[in-house]
Amino acid sequence: MAVSSDLIRGHIDTIILSRLMRGDTYGYEINKEIRQRTNGRFEIKEATLYSAFRRLEDGKLIESYWGPNEGGARRRYYRITPWGRMECNKQLDNWRETRSILDHLLDTED
């Protein structure tokens, strides 16, 4: 069963920032990891992913740079900035609080 994009759409930036907290990477690798971690139930469309990168870069939350050319096409890598780390932590706290509220509201065993 595929996951509803509507339920995740508002969290794309946080998903990207969270991944970049673990180290620099490039777009295809992020999307591949999302597919793997969700057992293929969710994937970010390429246009959505790259518009998120632009938005995060414009907001100074991430930076991009060209990686080494290893026989194939050059890859644009992304790294999180100190502002991005602070924003990611803030959004993760927000998500935890939201999840707690939803758990209470959707509990049918009361």
Secondary structure, DSSP 8 states (H G I E B T S, - for coil): ----HHHHGGGHHHHHHHHHTT--EEHHHHHHHHHHHTTTS----HHHHHHHHHHHHHTTSEEEEE----SS---EEEEE-HHHHHHHHHHHHHHHHHHHHHHHHH----
